[in-house]
Amino acid sequence: MTLKELAIQPSARRDALTFCVFGVLVFAVTMFLFLSGFELPQAAWAIMYIASASLFLLGIAKLVEPPVSLMISPAQIRYEHRRGSWQFDWDNLIRFDIPRTHRGNELEELPYIGFRLKDIEPVLDTISPRLAVYLVSEQRHLLVAALRRELPPGSDYTPFYDIPTSYKTSSGKVYRGVQALFAVRCEQLRKLLGYDLYVPGSALDRPLDEFCPWLQEVQSHRHQVDQR
């Protein structure tokens, strides 16, 4: 495998136009039946209108997602989101895998790929405030699952929900505001699940159990030069 730059297209965008078309089709059929004087219970009309709107809006939501979720080059990995992006260099990466939590005596995989970094500071310097706020909110359920399964019963969860006023990196640099909030959340998830950054499976172009081996292959061949 030769790596110049790879663009990963999210599976979440698949069938976007199909949902939109079906939404319009259901609405058209509903209007035709209504104008034709077809008798249906009010609840049935309401369900048809709601179904058409839901299908159409779901399709629109898929369409507004960026066409590319991950850009992978020989130097770095960049995550693209409609609210912004983050990136890190391959040399800053310790490991990546599917995060797992304990459920009884078994390990349960979570629908994410996690990245553990040597230094979070480059990410804090490049992430947009909008994306930082969104990820803290989006990953709240991830934190809740980790707290319930990885901490002893009866543990105090309060410190994990405190809003930090600042965050100091290992180099001594101090971050405030949403950057500090995001940094603390990354640190919490790292302690609980072992990774700093998380990309949902819906942002990938293949199942997680296929994506991780593929990305390992990409990592091992990223410095090869195309001789063709």
N, C-alpha and C positions, 0 to 999 in steps of 0.2 A: 504494500500500500504506500502510495506517495501522497504526502499532505502539502497542499498549498494553502487552501482555505476551504473549509467545509461548512455548509449552511444546513442547519437542522430545521426542518419545517414541522411545526407542531401538529400533532394529530387532532387537536381541538378545533382546527380550522376545516377539517374534513367534512364534507357534506353540507357546508354552509349554504350554498345556493339551493341544494335540495330542500333544506328546511324552509328557506324563504319561499320557494315555489309551492311547496305543499301548504304553507300558511296562506298564500294568496289563493290557491285552489280551494281550500276549505272555506275561505271567506266568500269566494265567488259562488260556490255551490249553496252556501247558506243564504246569500242574497237572492239567488235564483229561486230557491224554494220559498223564501219569504214573499217575494214579489209575485210568485205564482199562486199565492194563497194557500200553500200547503200548510195543513194544520199540525202543529207540534206543541207539546207542553212548553211553558215558558222556560222551565229548567233545561230542556233540550236545546232551545235556541241559545240560551246563555252558555251552555257547555260548548256549542259549536263556535260561538264568537270567541270565547276564551281560548279554545284550542287553536283557532286560526291565528289569534294574536300571539299566543305562546310560541307557536312554531316559527312565525315570522321574526319575532324578537330574538329567539334563540339563534336563528340564522344570522341576523344582524350582529349579534354578540360575537359569533364565530368569525364573521367577516372583519370586524374591527381589530381582531387580534393581529399582531405583527406576522407577516408571512414567514419570518425566520425567528426562531426562539434562541438558538445558540449559533454563534460563529466560532469555529475552531480553526486556529492557525498554528503554525509551528511554534509561535511565541506565547500565545495566550488563548484563554476561553472567555468569550463574552456572552452574557445573557441579555437578550433583548425582550423588553416588555413595553406595552403601550404607555406605561407610566415612567419609563426610563430604562436604565441598564446598569449592570455591574460587570466587572471584569477582573481577572487575575492572571498572572503569568504561570506557565507550566512549572517554572522553577520554584514557585511559591506553594505548589501543591504537595501535600503529604500523601493523601490517598483519597479515593472516592469509592462509593459502593451504595447499595440500597440500605438505608437505616432500618434497624430492627428494634423492637421492644419486647419485653418479656410478657407473656400471657400464660400464667401458670408456670409449667415446666418447659414451655415451648417458646420459640422466638417467632414473632410475627413481623413480616415485612411491611413497611409503610410505603405508600405510593409516591415516593420521591427518590431522586438520586442526591446523595449528600457529598459535599466536598469539604475536606479538612485541610486548612491552610496553615502554613508556618506563621504568617503575619497577616492580620486582618486589615492593617492600616491602608494598604493600597486600595482595597475595596471601599473603605470609608471615604477615601479621597475622591473616588470617582462616582459613587452611587448618587443618583438624584434624590432629593428630599421626598418627592412624591412616591418614588418606588420604595424608599426606606419605610415610609409610613404604611404603605400598602402591604409590604411583606410582613411587617410586625403584626398587622391585623390578620392577614391571610393565614399566617402560621400559628395563630393563637391556639387552634385546635391541636396542632402538632405539639405545642408546649403542654397543653392539658393532658394529652395522651401520655406523654413522656413522664410528667409528674405523677400521674396515677399508677403507672406501671414500673417506674424505675426507682421511686423513692419508697422507703418503708411506710406502711400504713400509719396514719395519724401524723404524718409530717406536716409542718407548717409551710404552706405554699405562699404566704403573704410576701416574702421578699422577692419572689419571682414576678410579682405584679406591681412592684414599686416603680415609679417613673424616675429614672436617674436624672440628676442635674448635670452630670459630666461623666466622661469615660477617659481613662488614661491608658495609653498603649504601653507596650514593653519598652518602646523607645523614649517614652516620656511625653509624647504628644498628647494634648488634651482635646477632646471633642465634646461639643455640647449640642443641645437640641435634639433633632431627629436622628442625627448621626450617632449621638451617644445612646439613644434609645435602641437603635438598630444594633449597635455594637454589643450592648448588654444582652440583647436577645440572642445574638449569635453565640456569645459566651455561654449563656444558659443552655442552649441546645447542644453546644459542644460538650458540656459537662454531662448532660443527660443521655445524648444519643451518639456523641462522638464526632459530629460534623458541624461546620460553621455555616455553610451555605446550602440551600435546598432548592432543587428544581423539580416541579411536579411532573409526574409521568405524562400528563396530558400535553406538556410542552415538548415532548420528544416524538420522534418519527417511528418508533418501534417499542415493543414491550421492554420494561426495565431489565428483565433477566437477559434480554438480547443486547440492550444498549450498553450495559456495563462491560461485557467482554469486548464488544466492538470498540468502545472508547479506550480500553486497555491496549488494544491493537494499534489504535491511532497514536496513543502516547508512545508506544515502543518504536513506531516508525516515523515520528513527526520530523526527524532531522534528515530523512532521506531526500535526496535531490532527484528530481525528474530528469532522466537521461534521454527520454524519447524526443 
